[in-house]
Amino acid sequence: MAKNGVTAAELAEDVNDAILRLTGRRGEVGEHTVWRWLAGENQWPHERQRAALEQVTGCTAEALGFVRRGARVSPPAHEEDPLRRRTFLAAAGAAAAIGTGPPQRVGTADVDRLERWTR
């Protein structure tokens, strides 16, 4: 958009015009939809919208940064290990479960079992 000096509203209109040419019915893409595409909230637009975007921009949907549904995307290098996240969530869940029940005693064996479980 910046390269061609087009606003989100103008891109939405261009996409709607392209949908009209492709299907005979004007599209309903709005500025909000374009912002959702840019924010990555919608990673794979509807088929008509993709075809219209490709026609308007001259680029494939993938080249525009969209990701097919079900496609595996490599996580960024700086993202934490998912196993650590699961371990944290499991430990937090166990701690929450302990705090919600009636008062009970926790012994060394319980702590050892929890530590083995979260490794």
Buried (B, 14 or more C-beta within 10 A) or exposed (E): EEEEEBEBEBBBBBBBBBBEEBEEEEBEBBBEBBEBBEEEEBBBBEEBBBBBBBBBBEEEBEEEEBEEEEEEEEEEEEEEEEEEEEBEEEBEEBEEEEEEEEEEEEEEEEEEEBEEEBE
